[in-house]
Amino acid sequence: MPSKSFRRALADLGAGLRARELWALLAWQDIKQRYRRSSLGPLWITVGMAVTALALGVVNSALFGTSISTLLPSITTGLILWNFMNGCIVEGSQTFIDNEGMIKQLPAPVSVYALRTVWRQALYLMHNLVVYVLILVIFFGKLSHPYRLVEKAGALLHPGLGWEVVLALPGLALLLFNGAWVVLLLGVVSTRFRDVPPVIQSFITMLFYATPIMWSMDQVRVMNQGSKDGFGSLAVQVLQLNPVYHFVEIVRAPLVGQQQSWTHWAVVGAATVVGWALALAVLRNYRARVPYWV
């Protein structure tokens, strides 16, 4: 079988998935090592997320005059999902570089190191979801009924929590599935071109502020209502070009009872197909070179 074939690339992925005990253990060891000798251990992940979400929720509620009972759950859920995606992008670009020693000594599929990174981020995500559960318990009374995220005329009325909450499960599954190709693609490219990780670091903050995490699309729509020059509608359209926004919404909207467009699922589906096609092409052509590049 030729070394550069999609069958070899898929075989690498299959072998990596079968080695789940290896990458799952390595990911958990990464977390334990990070919080070694601390009193709370990995619970600091949850505490840190709770403090950050509360601070941003209080500040933004005061600045924009919105109810904290609806804004805080939205910000909290957005931050939890952003942290996962940010980890896959930033740490994914360093995946093979950080595992240089193991790659040169351990005869394992390349995908094992990518899965290690994705699973580590998934563990962080699960720790942070504890904060979402606490927020949900506190504000369930408000979220279980129709509500407006922005208390102004013309603001969108969200349906509130209902059966749609189950849509968060396939949304989370898609998030993990896409995290794998992001780590594989950026990991291989960054190993070859060492300027890529600093470039990613430079642009990731801009991407955060361009994504509705601390603010919402409802606020943008309300502020630009009645715009005669058409800039308001143009601003909304430009912001919707951000693919991260759609990845956030397929999970956040059902979790906090917000209205969701099936456009989000269409964009995420297209990104999944294109992303995995690119990742498999890179894995097919450059998988064998990774040990030499590191």
Backbone torsions as a table, in degrees:
resi	resn	phi	psi	omega
1	MET	NA	130.0	179.5
2	PRO	-59.3	144.9	-179.6
3	SER	-66.1	-32.0	178.6
4	LYS	-98.5	83.9	178.7
5	SER	-145.9	151.1	178.9
6	PHE	-66.8	-26.7	177.6
7	ARG	-64.9	-40.8	177.2
8	ARG	-65.6	-40.2	179.0
9	ALA	-63.1	-44.6	178.9
10	LEU	-67.8	-34.3	177.7
11	ALA	-65.2	-37.5	176.9
12	ASP	-62.3	-44.7	178.2
13	LEU	-62.6	-43.4	179.5
14	GLY	-62.2	-43.6	179.1
15	ALA	-65.3	-36.8	178.1
16	GLY	-64.8	-43.1	178.5
17	LEU	-63.8	-37.2	179.5
18	ARG	-69.8	-21.5	178.4
19	ALA	-91.1	36.8	-174.4
20	ARG	-61.7	-31.1	178.8
21	GLU	-63.4	-34.0	-179.4
22	LEU	-70.1	-57.2	-175.5
23	TRP	-71.1	-28.4	176.7
24	ALA	-68.3	-41.2	178.7
25	LEU	-66.7	-42.9	179.9
26	LEU	-62.8	-40.6	179.8
27	ALA	-64.5	-42.3	179.5
28	TRP	-67.6	-37.1	176.6
29	GLN	-63.8	-35.7	176.9
30	ASP	-58.4	-44.4	-178.4
31	ILE	-69.1	-44.1	179.7
32	LYS	-62.5	-39.2	-179.9
33	GLN	-66.6	-36.9	-179.4
34	ARG	-64.6	-36.6	-176.8
35	TYR	-109.8	27.0	179.3
36	ARG	-62.9	136.5	177.5
37	ARG	73.2	0.8	176.8
38	SER	-85.6	154.7	-175.3
39	SER	-68.8	-44.2	-176.8
40	LEU	-89.8	-15.9	-179.6
41	GLY	63.5	-138.1	-178.7
42	PRO	-62.5	-13.9	177.8
43	LEU	-64.3	-17.1	175.1
44	TRP	-62.2	-25.9	175.9
45	ILE	-60.9	-46.4	-179.4
46	THR	-67.3	-44.0	-179.1
47	VAL	-62.4	-44.5	179.8
48	GLY	-61.0	-42.7	178.8
49	MET	-64.9	-40.8	-179.4
50	ALA	-62.7	-44.5	-179.0
51	VAL	-65.2	-45.1	-179.8
52	THR	-62.7	-46.6	-178.6
53	ALA	-63.6	-42.3	-179.6
54	LEU	-64.2	-44.5	-179.6
55	ALA	-62.1	-47.1	-179.8
56	LEU	-66.3	-37.8	179.7
57	GLY	-64.2	-44.6	-179.8
58	VAL	-65.3	-46.1	-178.4
59	VAL	-63.7	-47.7	-178.0
60	ASN	-69.1	-34.3	176.8
61	SER	-62.6	-40.7	179.3
62	ALA	-70.7	-39.6	-177.4
63	LEU	-68.7	-42.6	-174.2
64	PHE	-100.6	-0.3	176.9
65	GLY	65.2	33.6	179.6
66	THR	-105.2	160.4	-179.0
67	SER	-72.7	127.9	-179.3
68	ILE	-66.2	-24.5	-178.4
69	SER	-67.7	-23.5	176.2
70	THR	-106.0	-31.3	-178.2
71	LEU	-74.4	-41.4	-176.6
72	LEU	-61.4	-45.6	176.3
73	PRO	-59.4	-37.8	-179.9
74	SER	-67.2	-45.1	179.3
75	ILE	-65.5	-43.7	-178.7
76	THR	-59.7	-49.3	-179.7
77	THR	-63.8	-40.5	177.9
78	GLY	-62.1	-42.4	178.8
79	LEU	-63.8	-41.2	180.0
80	ILE	-60.4	-45.5	-179.2
81	LEU	-70.9	-38.7	178.4
82	TRP	-61.9	-43.0	-179.7
83	ASN	-58.3	-38.3	177.8
84	PHE	-65.4	-49.7	-178.0
85	MET	-66.0	-40.4	177.3
86	ASN	-60.6	-41.6	178.5
87	GLY	-63.6	-42.0	179.5
88	CYS	-64.5	-36.4	-179.0
89	ILE	-75.4	-53.4	-174.6
90	VAL	-72.8	-54.1	-179.5
91	GLU	-72.7	-27.3	177.0
92	GLY	-63.2	-35.8	179.5
93	SER	-68.2	-18.9	-179.6
94	GLN	-104.2	3.7	-171.6
95	THR	-51.5	-57.2	-175.7
96	PHE	-76.8	-30.8	177.9
97	ILE	-65.1	-44.0	-179.5
98	ASP	-70.6	-23.6	-179.1
99	ASN	-100.7	23.8	-176.7
100	GLU	-51.9	-49.1	-177.3
101	GLY	-60.1	-45.1	-178.9
102	MET	-68.6	-39.3	-178.6
103	ILE	-61.8	-37.8	-177.8
104	LYS	-79.3	-18.5	-175.7
105	GLN	-112.6	-27.5	-175.1
106	LEU	-106.4	119.2	178.7
107	PRO	-77.2	80.2	-178.2
108	ALA	-124.9	156.0	176.5
109	PRO	-59.1	147.2	179.9
110	VAL	-59.3	-35.7	-176.4
111	SER	-65.1	-19.7	179.0
112	VAL	-58.3	-41.3	-176.5
113	TYR	-73.1	-32.5	175.3
114	ALA	-68.9	-42.4	179.3
115	LEU	-66.2	-32.8	175.5
116	ARG	-59.4	-45.2	-179.6
117	THR	-66.6	-45.2	-179.0
118	VAL	-63.3	-42.9	-178.8
119	TRP	-67.7	-35.0	176.3
120	ARG	-62.0	-44.3	177.5
121	GLN	-65.8	-34.2	177.5
122	ALA	-66.1	-36.6	177.4
123	LEU	-66.7	-40.2	174.3
124	TYR	-60.1	-43.4	-179.7
125	LEU	-59.8	-43.1	-179.9
126	MET	-66.4	-37.8	175.9
127	HIS	-63.2	-41.6	-177.5
128	ASN	-72.0	-25.8	178.8
129	LEU	-64.4	-18.4	174.6
130	VAL	-60.7	-37.6	179.1
131	VAL	-64.6	-41.9	177.6
132	TYR	-59.2	-43.7	-179.8
133	VAL	-61.3	-42.6	179.0
134	LEU	-63.7	-43.8	178.6
135	ILE	-62.5	-40.6	-179.5
136	LEU	-63.4	-41.6	179.0
137	VAL	-62.8	-41.5	-177.1
138	ILE	-69.7	-42.3	-173.1
139	PHE	-109.5	19.2	-177.3
140	PHE	-59.3	-38.9	-179.1
141	GLY	-57.4	-39.2	-179.9
142	LYS	-77.8	-40.3	-175.7
143	LEU	-76.8	-18.1	-176.7
144	SER	-81.0	-3.4	178.7
145	HIS	-121.5	159.0	175.6
146	PRO	-55.9	138.0	-178.0
147	TYR	-149.5	161.3	174.1
148	ARG	-109.0	132.5	178.6
149	LEU	-71.2	-31.2	177.0
150	VAL	-119.4	117.3	-177.1
151	GLU	-82.1	68.4	177.7
152	LYS	-140.3	158.0	-179.1
153	ALA	-60.2	135.1	178.8
154	GLY	86.8	-3.0	179.4
155	ALA	-70.5	149.8	-177.1
156	LEU	-68.6	135.0	176.6
157	LEU	-92.9	116.9	-179.4
158	HIS	-88.3	146.0	-173.2
159	PRO	-71.6	-20.5	-175.3
160	GLY	87.9	170.9	-176.9
161	LEU	-64.9	135.2	178.8
162	GLY	-155.3	-157.2	-178.8
163	TRP	-63.1	-20.8	-178.1
164	GLU	-62.3	-13.0	-179.5
165	VAL	-59.6	-25.2	-179.8
166	VAL	-68.0	-19.1	178.9
167	LEU	-67.6	-15.1	177.6
168	ALA	-67.2	-28.0	-178.4
169	LEU	-66.4	-52.5	174.6
170	PRO	-64.2	-28.3	176.6
171	GLY	-64.3	-43.9	177.4
172	LEU	-65.0	-39.2	178.8
173	ALA	-62.1	-42.2	177.7
174	LEU	-65.4	-36.0	179.0
175	LEU	-62.3	-45.6	178.3
176	LEU	-65.6	-42.2	-178.7
177	PHE	-62.2	-39.9	178.5
178	ASN	-75.7	-30.4	176.6
179	GLY	-59.0	-34.2	-178.8
180	ALA	-65.3	-44.0	-178.5
181	TRP	-72.4	-32.0	177.6
182	VAL	-61.8	-46.1	-179.4
183	VAL	-65.5	-44.4	179.6
184	LEU	-61.2	-48.7	-176.2
185	LEU	-65.9	-52.7	-178.5
186	LEU	-67.7	-34.0	-179.9
187	GLY	-62.6	-46.5	-179.3
188	VAL	-68.2	-46.6	-178.4
189	VAL	-62.4	-41.7	-178.9
190	SER	-69.4	-30.1	177.6
191	THR	-66.2	-37.0	178.9
192	ARG	-79.3	-42.6	-178.1
193	PHE	-116.0	99.4	-172.7
194	ARG	-71.4	-5.8	176.4
195	ASP	-81.5	-13.6	-176.2
196	VAL	-64.8	-47.7	179.7
197	PRO	-56.3	-45.6	176.9
198	PRO	-62.2	-35.3	177.8
199	VAL	-63.9	-43.4	178.3
200	ILE	-61.5	-43.4	178.3
201	GLN	-59.4	-35.6	-178.4
202	SER	-70.2	-35.4	-174.3
203	PHE	-95.8	-13.3	-174.0
204	ILE	-67.7	-34.3	178.0
205	THR	-66.7	-41.3	177.3
206	MET	-61.9	-39.7	178.9
207	LEU	-64.8	-36.5	178.9
208	PHE	-62.0	-47.1	-178.1
209	TYR	-72.4	-20.5	177.7
210	ALA	-87.2	-2.2	179.9
211	THR	-107.9	135.7	-179.1
212	PRO	-69.6	80.3	176.1
213	ILE	-106.6	-60.9	179.0
214	MET	-82.1	-15.3	176.5
215	TRP	-129.1	176.1	-178.4
216	SER	-131.1	158.7	176.6
217	MET	-65.7	-27.0	176.3
218	ASP	-59.2	-43.0	179.9
219	GLN	-63.7	-40.1	179.2
220	VAL	-64.8	-43.8	-179.1
221	ARG	-64.3	-43.3	-179.0
222	VAL	-66.4	-43.6	-178.8
223	MET	-64.8	-26.6	-176.6
224	ASN	-105.1	14.7	176.6
225	GLN	-64.3	136.2	177.5
226	GLY	75.6	14.3	179.2
227	SER	-66.3	118.2	-174.9
228	LYS	-80.1	-23.4	-177.8
229	ASP	-88.5	0.1	178.2
230	GLY	78.6	2.5	-177.7
231	PHE	-66.9	-34.7	-178.4
232	GLY	-59.6	-51.0	-179.9
233	SER	-66.7	-33.8	177.8
234	LEU	-65.4	-41.0	179.6
235	ALA	-61.0	-42.5	178.6
236	VAL	-62.7	-43.5	-179.4
237	GLN	-64.1	-40.3	179.6
238	VAL	-65.9	-44.1	179.7
239	LEU	-63.3	-30.8	180.0
240	GLN	-75.3	-8.5	175.8
241	LEU	-76.3	-13.5	179.5
242	ASN	-73.2	112.0	-177.2
243	PRO	-65.4	-28.5	179.6
244	VAL	-62.0	-34.5	177.8
245	TYR	-57.2	-43.2	-178.5
246	HIS	-70.8	-36.2	176.8
247	PHE	-65.5	-36.7	177.5
248	VAL	-66.7	-45.0	-172.8
249	GLU	-68.6	-30.7	-178.6
250	ILE	-67.3	-17.3	177.5
251	VAL	-106.7	-44.5	-174.7
252	ARG	-67.7	-44.2	-175.8
253	ALA	-55.3	-51.2	178.3
254	PRO	-67.8	-28.8	-178.2
255	LEU	-71.2	-28.4	-178.7
256	VAL	-116.7	12.6	174.6
257	GLY	70.2	34.8	179.1
258	GLN	-98.3	155.5	179.0
259	GLN	-67.2	137.3	-176.0
260	GLN	-127.8	142.0	177.2
261	SER	-99.0	141.9	177.5
262	TRP	-70.1	-8.4	173.6
263	THR	-59.7	-36.2	179.4
264	HIS	-59.0	-44.5	-179.1
265	TRP	-67.5	-36.1	179.1
266	ALA	-65.4	-43.9	179.9
267	VAL	-65.0	-44.9	179.4
268	VAL	-63.3	-40.8	177.8
269	GLY	-61.3	-43.5	179.0
270	ALA	-65.5	-41.8	178.9
271	ALA	-63.4	-36.1	179.1
272	THR	-63.7	-46.6	-178.9
273	VAL	-65.2	-48.8	-178.4
274	VAL	-65.2	-43.1	-178.6
275	GLY	-62.7	-46.4	179.7
276	TRP	-68.7	-31.9	176.5
277	ALA	-63.3	-43.8	178.4
278	LEU	-66.2	-43.6	-178.6
279	ALA	-63.8	-41.4	179.3
280	LEU	-67.8	-35.8	177.4
281	ALA	-64.7	-43.1	178.3
282	VAL	-66.9	-42.1	179.3
283	LEU	-64.2	-37.6	179.4
284	ARG	-63.3	-43.4	-172.2
285	ASN	-88.6	-29.4	-169.7
286	TYR	-124.8	5.7	-178.9
287	ARG	-55.1	-45.2	-175.3
288	ALA	-72.5	-15.6	-177.1
289	ARG	-90.1	-14.9	-177.1
290	VAL	-54.1	-46.5	-180.0
291	PRO	-60.5	-27.7	179.7
292	TYR	-83.0	-31.5	-178.5
293	TRP	-74.5	-32.8	-178.3
294	VAL	-70.9	NA	NA
